[in-house]
Amino acid sequence: MAEVEVPLVLTSIKTKMVTETVPEEDLAPQADAKLDRESFEKTKSLAQQGHTKSQFKLGMHYIHIEDFGQGMRWLERSSAMGDMQALFQLANMNYDGVGTLPNLTKGVEMLKEVVSNTDPNFQYLIPHAQYNLGMSAFMGYGMKQTDQIAEHYWLLAGKEGDPDGSIAAQSQLGMFYTRRDTKDTKKAFYWHYFAAENGSLESKGALGVMYYRGVGTSPDKELAFKNLCEGSEQGSLFAQATWWYITTRVDYLLGLLTALGVLRRLNL
């Protein structure tokens, strides 16, 4: 029986910068959300007294209500006091032109400052800033286009597949190593595997295709169907489209029979 040909074009390289949510343990409640009236008045009073975290909270409040001018002013004051999360937000705003004219070079320089910070309270930001710098290098926005520098930043951000690394960078590396100019299918599989384990739906669908076709790993129809089913169930359009492509072909039935145990566990 002929093998089903599943396209290996997984997805295009993303151009959007990543803005990470601040971990709850690092800030008081509502740190990155719109404040109610009582919280707003208290936060504003503390911010005016020079309280750095309150300045950040107030800035984010204004960003959420789309008063970007006020938001940037308070984030700048917080950043000037050494708050790296404020600097990270300002970097993305300058890069994307939110509340100000786009200034890609300034955004990149701010991201580099976040990456070089040694404050233990802000180390969690570094992989996400590294991911964004990798995107800048890959696209040639704010710095010279170079695959090597992009790969360098993404590898740092990916932290060898650690869940504390940038999952976006891990998934991006999976795609990077399927490109014609940088192709290494074993590396692609490695990074998609860890990105999927860490929650990337994009990589979950990609992993299903790689298992199905034996790209970067031995063919395994059961694991292929498992990943595609899980990705589809969790909302991955790529996984859903690939699952539909396979299951609308007559010659998928033998592969499906090998995966019935998986499908039964997933209640599909």
Secondary structure in CASP SS format (residue, H / E / C, confidence):
PFRMAT SS
TARGET T0000
AUTHOR 0000-0000-0000
METHOD secondary structure of the structure
MODEL  1
M C 1.00
A C 1.00
E C 1.00
V C 1.00
E C 1.00
V C 1.00
P C 1.00
L C 1.00
V C 1.00
L C 1.00
T C 1.00
S C 1.00
I C 1.00
K C 1.00
T C 1.00
K C 1.00
M C 1.00
V C 1.00
T C 1.00
E C 1.00
T C 1.00
V C 1.00
P C 1.00
E H 1.00
E H 1.00
D H 1.00
L C 1.00
A C 1.00
P C 1.00
Q C 1.00
A C 1.00
D C 1.00
A C 1.00
K C 1.00
L C 1.00
D C 1.00
R H 1.00
E H 1.00
S H 1.00
F H 1.00
E H 1.00
K H 1.00
T H 1.00
K H 1.00
S H 1.00
L H 1.00
A H 1.00
Q H 1.00
Q C 1.00
G C 1.00
H C 1.00
T H 1.00
K H 1.00
S H 1.00
Q H 1.00
F H 1.00
K H 1.00
L H 1.00
G H 1.00
M H 1.00
H H 1.00
Y H 1.00
I H 1.00
H H 1.00
I C 1.00
E C 1.00
D C 1.00
F H 1.00
G H 1.00
Q H 1.00
G H 1.00
M H 1.00
R H 1.00
W H 1.00
L H 1.00
E H 1.00
R H 1.00
S H 1.00
S H 1.00
A H 1.00
M C 1.00
G C 1.00
D C 1.00
M H 1.00
Q H 1.00
A H 1.00
L H 1.00
F H 1.00
Q H 1.00
L H 1.00
A H 1.00
N H 1.00
M H 1.00
N H 1.00
Y H 1.00
D H 1.00
G C 1.00
V C 1.00
G C 1.00
T C 1.00
L C 1.00
P C 1.00
N C 1.00
L H 1.00
T H 1.00
K H 1.00
G H 1.00
V H 1.00
E H 1.00
M H 1.00
L H 1.00
K H 1.00
E H 1.00
V H 1.00
V H 1.00
S C 1.00
N C 1.00
T C 1.00
D C 1.00
P H 1.00
N H 1.00
F H 1.00
Q H 1.00
Y H 1.00
L H 1.00
I H 1.00
P H 1.00
H H 1.00
A H 1.00
Q H 1.00
Y H 1.00
N H 1.00
L H 1.00
G H 1.00
M H 1.00
S H 1.00
A H 1.00
F H 1.00
M H 1.00
G C 1.00
Y C 1.00
G C 1.00
M C 1.00
K C 1.00
Q C 1.00
T C 1.00
D H 1.00
Q H 1.00
I H 1.00
A H 1.00
E H 1.00
H H 1.00
Y H 1.00
W H 1.00
L H 1.00
L H 1.00
A H 1.00
G H 1.00
K H 1.00
E H 1.00
G H 1.00
D C 1.00
P C 1.00
D C 1.00
G C 1.00
S C 1.00
I H 1.00
A H 1.00
A H 1.00
Q H 1.00
S H 1.00
Q H 1.00
L H 1.00
G H 1.00
M H 1.00
F H 1.00
Y C 1.00
T C 1.00
R C 1.00
R C 1.00
D C 1.00
T C 1.00
K C 1.00
D C 1.00
T H 1.00
K H 1.00
K H 1.00
A H 1.00
F H 1.00
Y H 1.00
W H 1.00
H H 1.00
Y H 1.00
F H 1.00
A H 1.00
A H 1.00
E H 1.00
N C 1.00
G C 1.00
S C 1.00
L H 1.00
E H 1.00
S H 1.00
K H 1.00
G H 1.00
A H 1.00
L H 1.00
G H 1.00
V H 1.00
M H 1.00
Y H 1.00
Y H 1.00
R H 1.00
G C 1.00
V C 1.00
G C 1.00
T C 1.00
S C 1.00
P C 1.00
D C 1.00
K H 1.00
E H 1.00
L H 1.00
A H 1.00
F H 1.00
K H 1.00
N H 1.00
L H 1.00
C H 1.00
E H 1.00
G H 1.00
S H 1.00
E H 1.00
Q C 1.00
G C 1.00
S C 1.00
L H 1.00
F H 1.00
A H 1.00
Q H 1.00
A H 1.00
T H 1.00
W H 1.00
W H 1.00
Y H 1.00
I H 1.00
T H 1.00
T C 1.00
R C 1.00
V H 1.00
D H 1.00
Y H 1.00
L H 1.00
L H 1.00
G H 1.00
L H 1.00
L H 1.00
T H 1.00
A C 1.00
L H 1.00
G H 1.00
V H 1.00
L H 1.00
R H 1.00
R H 1.00
L C 1.00
N C 1.00
L C 1.00
END
